[in-house]
Amino acid sequence: MNKIKPWLSAMRLRTLPLSVSGIVLGTCFAFYNGKFDILVLIFAILTTISLQVLSNLANDYGDSVSGADNDERVGPQRAVQSGIITPDEMFEAIKINILIVIFLTLGLIWVAFGPTNFLFLLLFLFLGGISIYAALNYTMGDSPYGYRALGDVFVFIFFGLVSSLGSYLLYVHTLDHVVVLPAIALGLLSVGVLNLNNMRDIQSDANVGKITLAVKLGLTKAKQYHLFLIVGAMIITVVFSILYYVEPYNFLYIISFIPLIIHIKKIRNAKTASDFDSQLKVLALSTFLFSLLLGIGYILY
């Protein structure tokens, strides 16, 4: 019982709303096109959450073993770094979580496609496999991609494209160009969350040889890159809602631009690690709000 709080902390529950943002988008656009299944939604959310928890546990383990988590790091204390949870305990939890992900993925595939859509079965088994790989190898393994400035690419692909387009495909069983621009915008905002995290840790990461894109760019250019990500997502969404305009509700997401604009101003003036850390929850929740309002804006009529 005395380890419940450390385990919940290691799971980093505050990251979960961001992880399901793509599911929200894909589901809303599928509903807009007349397709919805409550079981698919439940399994999609559970599968996504289990993958995010797996990624968080793997990051806790990988960064602690590599030395990236140390006394210089700002932000919530990691479980293995603190010594409350041992590396062996964390590794066992990772293995259990992999089994949970596999079980939920198989359940999701079954409720979405049944036994007849063989090609879709293979596609989502493949996506499930590479999602597990991506969750584990961000900080774990002999050559983690998060230490080679590739984290941004993977976040854009999985949190933007795979999450949004994949969840839409689960309902409709075909891809549709209507979801592409929202998926790209969500991917950019999700990368922004990672970049914000990497700007916070830029000095401590550089000291231990963890080469993120922020480390390669330096703080000034990383801030410019951050501006490109957030503003780029906003512009793409406005273009999308003009191209696919149906009714005024389609612009409901503009409300989420308010915290995003305030966030941009905060980051321009940010100087210390704690300045960046204080904006992580803001950007993550703003991204979730963005996806929710964008999706709802196309199902209100």
C-alpha positions as CSV (number, residue, x, y, z in Angstrom):
1,M,0.0,0.0,0.0
2,N,2.9,2.4,0.8
3,K,4.0,2.2,-2.8
4,I,0.7,3.1,-4.5
5,K,1.6,6.8,-4.6
6,P,5.1,6.2,-6.2
7,W,3.6,3.9,-8.8
8,L,0.9,6.4,-9.7
9,S,3.6,9.0,-9.9
10,A,5.7,6.8,-12.2
11,M,2.7,6.3,-14.5
12,R,2.6,10.1,-14.9
13,L,-1.2,10.4,-15.0
14,R,-1.0,14.0,-16.1
15,T,0.2,12.8,-19.6
16,L,-2.9,10.7,-20.2
17,P,-5.2,13.5,-21.6
18,L,-2.6,14.3,-24.3
19,S,-2.3,10.6,-25.2
20,V,-6.0,10.2,-26.0
21,S,-6.3,13.5,-28.0
22,G,-5.9,11.6,-31.3
23,I,-8.6,9.1,-30.2
24,V,-10.9,12.0,-29.6
25,L,-10.3,13.5,-33.0
26,G,-10.6,10.3,-34.9
27,T,-13.8,9.3,-33.1
28,C,-15.4,12.7,-33.6
29,F,-14.7,12.7,-37.4
30,A,-15.9,9.1,-37.6
31,F,-19.1,10.1,-35.8
32,Y,-19.5,13.0,-38.2
33,N,-19.3,10.5,-41.1
34,G,-22.0,8.3,-39.5
35,K,-19.8,5.7,-37.8
36,F,-19.5,5.1,-34.1
37,D,-19.1,2.1,-31.8
38,I,-18.9,2.5,-28.0
39,L,-16.8,-0.7,-27.6
40,V,-14.3,0.5,-30.1
41,L,-14.0,3.8,-28.2
42,I,-13.6,2.1,-24.9
43,F,-10.9,-0.3,-26.1
44,A,-9.1,2.4,-28.1
45,I,-8.9,4.6,-25.0
46,L,-7.8,1.8,-22.8
47,T,-5.2,0.6,-25.3
48,T,-3.8,4.1,-25.8
49,I,-3.6,4.8,-22.0
50,S,-1.8,1.4,-21.5
51,L,0.7,2.3,-24.2
52,Q,1.3,5.8,-22.6
53,V,1.8,4.2,-19.2
54,L,4.2,1.7,-20.7
55,S,6.1,4.6,-22.3
56,N,6.2,6.5,-19.0
57,L,7.5,3.4,-17.0
58,A,10.1,2.7,-19.7
59,N,11.3,6.3,-19.6
60,D,11.6,6.2,-15.8
61,Y,13.6,3.0,-16.0
62,G,15.7,4.0,-19.1
63,D,16.6,7.5,-17.9
64,S,17.5,6.3,-14.4
65,V,19.7,3.5,-15.7
66,S,21.5,5.8,-18.2
67,G,22.0,8.5,-15.7
68,A,19.8,11.1,-17.4
69,D,17.7,11.3,-14.3
70,N,19.9,13.0,-11.7
71,D,20.0,15.8,-9.2
72,E,20.2,18.4,-11.9
73,R,16.8,17.4,-13.4
74,V,13.9,19.7,-12.8
75,G,10.3,18.4,-12.5
76,P,8.6,15.5,-10.7
77,Q,11.1,13.1,-9.2
78,R,11.3,9.8,-11.0
79,A,10.5,6.6,-9.1
80,V,13.6,4.6,-9.8
81,Q,15.9,7.7,-9.4
82,S,14.4,8.3,-6.0
83,G,15.1,4.7,-4.9
84,I,11.4,4.1,-3.8
85,I,11.0,1.6,-6.7
86,T,14.0,-0.6,-7.6
87,P,15.1,-1.1,-11.2
88,D,14.1,-4.7,-11.0
89,E,10.6,-3.8,-9.8
90,M,10.2,-1.3,-12.6
91,F,11.4,-3.8,-15.2
92,E,8.8,-6.4,-14.0
93,A,6.1,-3.7,-14.2
94,I,7.1,-3.0,-17.7
95,K,6.8,-6.6,-18.7
96,I,3.3,-6.9,-17.1
97,N,2.3,-3.7,-18.9
98,I,3.4,-5.1,-22.2
99,L,1.1,-8.1,-21.7
100,I,-1.8,-5.7,-20.8
101,V,-1.1,-3.7,-24.1
102,I,-1.1,-6.9,-26.1
103,F,-4.4,-8.1,-24.6
104,L,-6.1,-4.7,-25.1
105,T,-4.8,-4.4,-28.7
106,L,-6.2,-7.8,-29.6
107,G,-9.5,-6.9,-28.0
108,L,-9.5,-3.6,-29.9
109,I,-8.8,-5.3,-33.2
110,W,-11.6,-7.9,-32.5
111,V,-14.3,-5.4,-31.7
112,A,-13.4,-3.1,-34.6
113,F,-12.9,-5.7,-37.4
114,G,-14.1,-9.1,-36.2
115,P,-12.6,-12.2,-37.7
116,T,-13.2,-11.4,-41.4
117,N,-11.0,-8.3,-42.2
118,F,-7.7,-10.1,-42.4
119,L,-5.7,-7.2,-43.9
120,F,-6.9,-4.8,-41.2
121,L,-6.1,-7.4,-38.6
122,L,-2.5,-7.6,-39.9
123,L,-2.2,-3.8,-40.1
124,F,-3.2,-3.2,-36.6
125,L,-1.2,-6.0,-35.2
126,F,1.8,-4.4,-36.9
127,L,0.8,-0.9,-35.5
128,G,0.5,-2.5,-32.1
129,G,3.9,-4.0,-32.3
130,I,5.7,-0.9,-33.5
131,S,3.8,1.1,-30.8
132,I,5.2,-1.1,-28.1
133,Y,8.7,-0.8,-29.7
134,A,8.4,3.0,-29.8
135,A,7.2,3.1,-26.1
136,L,10.1,1.0,-24.9
137,N,13.0,2.3,-27.0
138,Y,12.6,6.0,-26.4
139,T,15.0,5.7,-23.5
140,M,15.7,1.9,-23.2
141,G,17.9,-0.4,-25.2
142,D,21.5,-0.1,-26.5
143,S,20.6,2.9,-28.8
144,P,17.4,4.6,-27.6
145,Y,16.1,7.0,-30.3
146,G,15.2,9.6,-27.7
147,Y,19.0,10.0,-27.1
148,R,19.6,10.6,-30.9
149,A,17.2,13.5,-31.4
150,L,14.6,11.3,-33.0
151,G,11.9,11.7,-30.3
152,D,10.1,14.5,-32.2
153,V,9.7,12.4,-35.3
154,F,8.2,9.5,-33.3
155,V,5.9,11.7,-31.3
156,F,4.6,13.4,-34.5
157,I,3.9,10.0,-36.1
158,F,2.3,8.2,-33.2
159,F,0.6,11.0,-31.3
160,G,-0.6,12.7,-34.5
161,L,-0.9,10.5,-37.5
162,V,-1.2,7.0,-36.1
163,S,-3.5,8.0,-33.2
164,S,-5.9,10.2,-35.3
165,L,-5.9,8.3,-38.6
166,G,-5.7,4.9,-36.9
167,S,-8.7,5.6,-34.6
168,Y,-10.8,6.9,-37.6
169,L,-9.9,3.7,-39.5
170,L,-11.1,1.6,-36.6
171,Y,-14.7,2.9,-37.1
172,V,-14.9,3.6,-40.8
173,H,-12.6,0.9,-42.1
174,T,-11.2,3.3,-44.7
175,L,-9.0,6.4,-44.6
176,D,-10.4,9.8,-45.4
177,H,-8.5,13.0,-46.3
178,V,-10.8,15.0,-43.9
179,V,-8.7,13.7,-41.0
180,V,-5.2,14.4,-42.4
181,L,-4.8,18.1,-41.6
182,P,-6.2,17.8,-38.0
183,A,-3.9,14.8,-37.5
184,I,-0.9,16.9,-38.6
185,A,-1.9,19.8,-36.4
186,L,-2.3,17.5,-33.4
187,G,1.1,15.9,-34.2
188,L,2.8,19.4,-34.1
189,L,1.2,20.3,-30.8
190,S,2.2,16.9,-29.3
191,V,5.8,17.5,-30.5
192,G,5.6,20.9,-28.8
193,V,5.0,19.1,-25.5
194,L,8.1,17.0,-26.0
195,N,10.1,20.0,-27.1
196,L,9.0,21.9,-24.0
197,N,10.1,18.9,-21.8
198,N,13.5,18.8,-23.7
199,M,14.0,22.6,-23.3
200,R,13.5,22.2,-19.6
201,D,16.1,19.4,-19.4
202,I,18.4,20.9,-22.0
203,Q,21.4,21.4,-19.7
204,S,21.1,18.2,-17.7
205,D,20.5,16.1,-20.9
206,A,23.6,17.7,-22.5
207,N,25.7,16.9,-19.4
208,V,24.9,13.1,-19.6
209,G,25.0,12.8,-23.4
210,K,21.3,12.6,-24.0
211,I,21.1,14.3,-27.4
212,T,17.6,15.7,-27.9
213,L,16.7,18.0,-30.7
214,A,16.6,20.9,-28.2
215,V,20.2,20.0,-27.2
216,K,21.3,20.0,-30.9
217,L,19.5,23.3,-31.6
218,G,20.4,25.2,-28.5
219,L,17.9,27.0,-26.3
220,T,17.4,30.1,-28.6
221,K,16.7,28.0,-31.8
222,A,14.7,25.5,-29.7
223,K,12.4,28.3,-28.7
224,Q,12.0,29.3,-32.4
225,Y,11.3,25.7,-33.3
226,H,8.6,25.7,-30.5
227,L,7.0,28.8,-32.0
228,F,6.9,27.1,-35.4
229,L,5.2,24.0,-33.9
230,I,2.5,25.8,-32.0
231,V,1.8,28.5,-34.6
232,G,2.0,26.0,-37.5
233,A,-0.6,23.8,-35.8
234,M,-2.9,26.8,-35.4
235,I,-2.5,27.9,-39.0
236,I,-3.1,24.4,-40.4
237,T,-6.3,24.1,-38.4
238,V,-7.6,27.4,-39.6
239,V,-6.9,26.4,-43.2
240,F,-8.6,23.0,-42.5
241,S,-11.8,24.6,-41.1
242,I,-12.0,27.0,-44.1
243,L,-11.5,24.1,-46.6
244,Y,-14.0,21.9,-44.8
245,Y,-16.4,24.5,-43.6
246,V,-19.9,23.3,-42.8
247,E,-21.2,25.6,-40.1
248,P,-19.9,28.2,-37.5
249,Y,-19.5,25.4,-34.9
250,N,-16.5,24.3,-36.9
251,F,-14.5,27.2,-35.5
252,L,-15.2,26.2,-31.8
253,Y,-11.6,25.2,-31.4
254,I,-10.6,28.9,-31.6
255,I,-11.3,28.9,-27.8
256,S,-8.2,26.7,-27.3
257,F,-6.0,29.3,-29.1
258,I,-6.3,31.6,-26.1
259,P,-4.2,29.4,-23.7
260,L,-1.9,28.5,-26.6
261,I,-1.2,32.2,-27.4
262,I,-0.6,32.9,-23.7
263,H,1.7,29.9,-23.6
264,I,3.8,31.2,-26.6
265,K,4.3,34.5,-24.7
266,K,5.4,32.6,-21.6
267,I,7.9,30.5,-23.5
268,R,9.4,33.6,-25.3
269,N,10.2,35.0,-21.8
270,A,11.2,31.6,-20.2
271,K,14.8,31.5,-18.9
272,T,15.0,28.8,-16.2
273,A,14.1,25.1,-16.2
274,S,11.2,25.8,-13.8
275,D,9.8,28.3,-16.3
276,F,9.5,25.6,-18.9
277,D,8.3,23.0,-16.4
278,S,5.4,25.2,-15.3
279,Q,4.1,25.3,-18.9
280,L,4.1,21.5,-19.5
281,K,0.6,20.9,-18.0
282,V,-0.7,24.1,-19.7
283,L,0.4,22.9,-23.2
284,A,-0.7,19.3,-22.7
285,L,-4.2,20.3,-21.5
286,S,-4.5,23.0,-24.1
287,T,-3.8,20.3,-26.8
288,F,-6.4,18.0,-25.3
289,L,-8.9,21.0,-25.3
290,F,-8.0,21.7,-28.9
291,S,-8.7,18.2,-30.1
292,L,-11.9,18.0,-28.1
293,L,-13.3,21.3,-29.4
294,L,-12.2,20.7,-33.0
295,G,-13.9,17.3,-32.9
296,I,-17.1,18.5,-31.2
297,G,-17.2,21.4,-33.7
298,Y,-18.0,18.9,-36.5
299,I,-20.6,16.8,-34.7
300,L,-22.7,19.7,-33.4
301,Y,-25.5,20.5,-35.8
